[in-house]
Every structure is written in C-alpha cells, then in structure tokens.
C-alpha cells in the first residue's frame, strides 16, 4: 500500500506578519500561543518516528501558522538548523514552510535552499487586488505572481492557498482566482472558505451587517466547481477547509467537519447527472475510493437522482482515477 505525504507540523504564532488581515486570528486557528524552539522540533520528529506508518521519503517538517520568512532571522535560523539535521540524516525528506507572497526574495530563497527547505506555500488568498485591499492583506496580485515565479525558478515545490467568501469577494471572482492560480502551475493547492472568528476586523464587519459569510451550501456549491477546475489541470487540492476551530472563537461561516466530502459529493452529483440525459436506470463506475462520495452523505445523491426519474447504481472500478466516471444506461423509462 502506497503511503501519502505527511507533515510533521509545528505552528509558529503570528509574529512575523506585518499585517493583520480582516479574517486573521492565528491563535484561535492554531491554538498555539508559545513560540516553538529547537527542542520542540526534535520532540515532534521523534514522536512522528514512532508511528508505524512513518515514511521518511514522504515526510516533511512543516512550519505553519505564521509568515515564516518574515520572522526574526536568528529565530528562523534556529528552527531551520534543527530541522536540517533530520533532513541530512534521512529521517525526513525535507522542510516545508508557509509564508506571505511579499516576504519572498532571491536571497531568502537561497537561504531556505541552503537549510534543506523543499516546499514553500504562499498565502495568495485572492488574485483580485480589490479583494486583497478590502481584507487588509498588504500585498498585491503581482506579488503572488513574482514570488511564484521565483520559487519555481529555484526548484522548490510550490503550494498556493486561496480563500472563498472573503469580504468583497464572490463566486465569479473566486473562479477567476482559481484560473490565475492554475496559470502559475502550483504543485498543490489549499482552499479555505472564510470563517468569521472573534477579535477580527471581519467580526466587526459581520456584527455591523456589512459582511455576510457563505453558508455551508454556498461554500459546497462553489467548492465543487473549484475542485473540478484544479483536477482538470492535475493540481491536487491537499486541503479544503479548516480541520478544526475552537467553538468559543467561532462566530459565523461555512465550517463543517466533512466540508471536502460534501464538495466532492456535490461534484459527483453534477458530473453523473450531466451524463444521465434521460430518466431511466443507470450503472455508474467510479474510482474505488470514490463510491461513498458519489453516493453522498446519507445516500443524498441517490435520492436526488431518483427524484428526477434516474435510478443509479454506483460500482467501484480500480482503473478509474479521482473524479473519472463511466455512466451506462440499462433501461429507459417510456
């Protein structure tokens, strides 16, 4: 059985970022208030090594949560030096960092390369300058493009993060953002529907009635479109939605513990319906790991198709990948 990529994640609190974005409450998202040190890096790696599923060739030490390349250099290097020794001895294959598009330069990239960094994720969030401005991002679309090009040129793996439902955003702008991200040819993407957290500028806009967050249904509908777009360009979406948030910090927005599964179920519903042209009985073949997604939570898709006169039987086919489907009609309704 092939093993998936794994991160040994350490969260660096909000210390390097020169801006506070409208939606940002890093302490609430990460639950981390204390700066990790070299000892924490060692402890995290040693713990991960004890897992029977650990695989050095697919594991990276990951510094998430803050703008890593914008933190104070002495502290940043202390973390990198500690992580580097685990790369050199073969315990992990590399180091992953997340940062801002305007905190990248050739000098910084050279330093990261020297210490064994292999993957860089940029928080683009939107590829619309007005949306970036309204949400106090402090960088431009051009910053994203320039940084992505530098990262590619120096042979790092590139990840890009986008958000949906931002203040001033809409579905059309989000699709445009996805198109522009695809054009940058990232190795992977993360998609985060916007959540309103306490003690943020967005919370004030929400309480004043100036901002309406997406509903779960709206986030799922748009998410299905975005997943299809990235899949068509062979760009994996490695995360859709926040894994968890403290409920005492949550105010509003489309958080759901299985948000990606809902999006994938909606995508399968649309893909399969588009090929069941007439009412009748159908057999639909999907990838082995996609049967439950195609059926939908609580068999929702089966019920929706049946309401339109289409009885559908979902069958696993090991030869199919991700969102590939084969639809065969067995009987028409006269």
C-alpha positions in Angstrom: 0.0 0.0 0.0 1.4 3.4 -1.0 1.8 6.0 1.8 0.6 9.5 1.4 2.7 12.6 2.0 2.9 13.6 5.7 3.8 16.7 7.5 5.4 17.0 11.0 3.7 20.2 11.7 4.9 23.0 14.0 2.9 26.2 14.3 4.7 29.5 14.5 2.4 32.1 16.0 1.6 35.4 14.4 4.9 37.2 14.9 6.4 37.8 11.5 3.5 39.1 9.6 3.5 42.9 9.2 -0.3 43.0 8.6 -3.4 41.8 10.4 -5.8 40.5 7.8 -9.5 41.0 8.2 -10.1 37.3 8.9 -7.0 36.5 10.9 -6.9 35.2 14.4 -4.0 32.8 14.3 -4.1 32.0 18.0 -7.7 30.7 17.5 -6.9 28.8 14.4 -3.7 27.1 15.6 -4.3 27.0 19.3 -0.6 28.0 19.6 0.5 30.9 21.8 4.0 29.8 22.6 6.9 30.0 20.1 8.3 26.6 19.3 12.0 26.1 19.7 14.6 23.6 18.6 13.6 21.2 21.4 10.0 21.2 20.1 11.2 20.4 16.6 13.2 17.4 17.9 10.3 16.2 20.0 7.8 16.4 17.1 10.1 14.4 14.8 10.8 11.8 17.5 7.1 11.4 18.1 6.4 11.1 14.4 9.1 8.4 14.0 7.3 6.2 16.5 4.3 5.9 14.1 4.2 2.6 12.2 3.1 4.5 9.2 6.0 6.9 9.1 7.8 7.1 5.8 10.9 9.3 5.5 10.6 9.6 1.7 7.2 11.2 2.0 7.6 13.3 5.2 8.5 16.9 5.6 9.0 19.0 8.8 6.5 21.8 8.3 6.5 25.3 9.8 2.9 26.6 9.5 0.8 29.3 11.1 2.8 32.4 10.5 4.8 34.1 7.8 7.9 32.1 8.3 10.2 34.1 6.1 9.2 37.3 7.8 10.0 36.2 11.4 13.2 37.5 13.0 16.2 35.9 11.3 18.0 34.5 14.3 14.9 32.7 15.5 14.1 31.4 12.0 17.6 30.0 11.5 17.5 28.3 14.9 14.4 26.3 13.7 15.9 25.6 10.3 19.2 24.4 11.7 17.4 22.0 14.0 15.2 20.7 11.2 18.1 20.5 8.8 19.8 17.7 10.8 16.8 15.5 10.4 16.9 16.1 6.6 20.6 15.3 6.5 20.3 12.0 8.4 17.4 10.8 6.2 14.7 10.9 8.8 12.6 13.3 6.7 13.0 14.2 3.1 12.8 18.0 3.5 11.2 21.0 5.1 8.0 22.8 4.2 7.2 26.4 5.1 4.3 28.8 4.6 4.7 32.5 4.1 3.4 35.6 2.5 3.9 36.4 -1.2 5.6 39.7 -0.3 8.1 38.0 2.1 10.0 36.2 -0.7 13.2 37.3 -2.3 16.1 35.5 -4.1 18.3 36.0 -1.0 15.7 34.4 1.3 15.1 31.5 -1.2 18.9 30.9 -1.3 18.9 30.7 2.5 16.0 28.3 2.5 17.6 26.1 -0.1 20.8 26.0 2.0 19.0 24.7 5.0 17.0 22.0 3.2 13.7 23.6 2.6 11.9 21.7 -0.2 8.4 23.1 -0.3 7.0 26.7 0.0 3.3 27.6 0.4 2.2 31.1 -0.4 -1.0 32.5 1.1 -2.3 34.1 -2.0 -5.9 34.0 -0.7 -7.3 36.0 -3.7 -6.0 37.0 -7.1 -8.1 40.1 -7.1 -6.4 43.3 -6.0 -9.6 44.9 -4.7 -10.4 41.9 -2.5 -6.9 41.8 -1.2 -7.1 45.5 -0.3 -10.5 45.2 1.4 -9.2 42.3 3.5 -6.0 44.2 4.5 -3.7 41.7 3.0 -0.9 44.2 2.4 0.3 42.5 -0.9 -0.9 42.6 -4.5 -1.6 40.0 -7.2 1.7 40.9 -8.8 3.5 39.9 -5.5 1.9 36.5 -5.8 3.0 36.1 -9.4 6.5 37.3 -8.9 7.1 35.1 -5.8 5.6 32.0 -7.5 7.9 32.5 -10.5 11.0 32.9 -8.2 10.0 29.8 -6.3 9.7 27.8 -9.5 13.0 29.1 -10.8 14.8 27.9 -7.7 13.2 24.5 -8.0 11.1 24.4 -4.8 7.8 22.7 -4.7 5.1 25.4 -4.8 1.9 25.4 -2.9 -0.7 28.2 -3.2 -3.6 28.9 -0.8 -6.8 30.6 -1.7 -9.9 31.6 0.3 -13.5 31.8 -0.8 -16.2 34.1 0.6 -13.8 36.9 1.6 -15.2 40.4 2.2 -15.8 41.9 -1.2 -15.4 38.5 -3.0 -18.0 36.5 -4.9 -18.2 33.2 -6.8 -17.1 34.8 -10.1 -14.0 36.4 -8.6 -13.2 33.1 -6.8 -13.3 31.3 -10.1 -11.0 33.9 -11.7 -8.7 33.5 -8.7 -8.6 29.7 -9.4 -7.8 30.3 -13.1 -4.9 32.6 -12.2 -3.6 30.2 -9.6 -3.8 27.4 -12.2 -1.8 29.6 -14.6 1.0 29.7 -12.0 1.3 25.9 -12.2 1.5 25.1 -8.4 2.3 21.6 -7.2 -0.6 21.7 -4.8 -3.4 24.0 -3.6 -5.3 24.6 -0.3 -8.8 26.1 -0.3 -10.2 27.7 2.8 -13.8 29.1 2.9 -13.7 32.2 5.1 -14.7 31.7 8.8 -15.6 34.7 11.0 -13.6 34.5 14.2 -13.9 36.7 17.3 -11.5 39.6 17.6 -11.0 40.2 13.9 -11.9 43.0 11.6 -14.2 40.6 9.8 -16.1 40.1 13.1 -16.8 43.8 13.3 -18.0 43.9 9.7 -20.2 40.9 10.4 -21.7 42.4 13.5 -22.3 45.7 11.7 -24.2 43.9 9.0 -21.6 44.8 6.3 -20.4 41.3 5.6 -22.4 38.2 5.0 -20.4 34.9 5.2 -21.0 32.0 2.9 -23.5 29.3 4.1 -22.3 25.7 4.0 -24.4 25.1 1.0 -22.9 28.1 -0.9 -19.3 27.0 0.0 -20.1 23.5 -1.1 -21.5 24.6 -4.4 -18.5 26.8 -5.2 -16.1 24.2 -3.8 -17.4 21.6 -6.3 -16.6 23.9 -9.2 -13.1 24.7 -7.8 -12.2 21.0 -7.2 -13.2 20.2 -10.7 -11.1 23.0 -12.1 -7.9 22.0 -10.3 -8.5 18.3 -11.0 -8.7 19.0 -14.7 -5.3 20.6 -14.6 -3.8 17.7 -12.4 -3.3 20.1 -9.5 -4.1 18.3 -6.2 -6.1 20.1 -3.6 -4.4 18.9 -0.4 -6.8 20.7 2.0 -10.3 22.0 1.7 -11.5 23.9 4.8 -10.0 24.3 8.3 -9.6 20.9 10.0 -10.9 22.3 13.3 -11.6 25.6 15.1 -12.3 26.4 18.7 -16.0 26.7 19.0 -15.6 29.5 21.6 -13.9 31.6 18.9 -16.4 30.8 16.1 -19.0 33.5 15.1 -20.2 32.5 11.6 -19.2 31.0 8.3 -19.2 27.6 6.5 -17.4 25.3 8.9 -18.3 21.7 8.7 -16.2 18.7 9.9 -16.6 17.0 6.5 -16.7 20.0 4.2 -14.5 18.5 1.5 -16.6 15.3 1.4 -19.7 17.5 0.9 -18.0 19.3 -2.0 -16.9 16.0 -3.6 -20.4 14.6 -3.3 -21.8 17.7 -5.0 -19.2 17.4 -7.8 -20.1 13.7 -8.4 -23.8 14.6 -8.3 -23.3 17.1 -11.1 -20.8 15.0 -13.2 -23.1 12.0 -13.1 -26.3 13.9 -13.7 -24.8 15.5 -16.8 -24.4 12.1 -18.4 -27.7 10.6 -17.4 -29.5 12.5 -20.1 -32.9 10.7 -19.9 -34.9 9.2 -17.0 -34.0 5.5 -16.6 -31.8 3.0 -14.8 -28.0 3.5 -14.8 -24.9 1.9 -13.6 -22.1 4.4 -12.8 -18.5 3.3 -12.4 -16.2 5.4 -10.2 -12.8 5.1 -8.6 -12.6 2.5 -5.7 -12.2 5.3 -3.1 -15.0 7.4 -4.5 -18.0 5.2 -4.1 -19.2 6.8 -0.8 -18.5 10.3 -2.3 -20.6 9.5 -5.4 -23.5 8.2 -3.3 -23.3 11.2 -1.0 -23.8 11.6 2.7 -26.8 9.6 3.9 -27.3 8.5 0.3 -28.3 12.0 -0.6 -27.2 11.8 -4.3 -29.1 8.6 -4.9 -32.3 10.2 -3.6 -31.8 13.4 -5.7 -31.2 11.4 -8.9 -34.3 9.2 -8.2 -36.4 12.3 -7.8 -35.6 13.2 -11.4 -36.5 9.7 -12.5 -33.0 8.3 -12.6 -32.2 5.1 -10.6 -28.5 4.9 -10.2 -26.2 2.1 -9.0 -22.6 3.0 -8.1 -19.9 0.5 -8.8 -16.2 0.7 -7.9 -13.7 0.5 -10.8 -10.0 0.3 -9.9 -8.9 1.6 -13.3 -10.6 5.0 -12.7 -8.9 7.9 -11.0 -10.3 10.6 -8.7 -13.3 12.2 -10.4 -13.4 9.9 -13.5 -16.8 8.3 -14.2 -18.3 5.9 -16.7 -22.1 6.0 -17.0 -24.0 3.2 -18.7 -27.8 3.2 -19.1 -29.5 -0.1 -18.5 -33.1 0.8 -19.1 -35.1 3.8 -20.4 -38.4 4.9 -19.0 -41.1 5.0 -21.7 
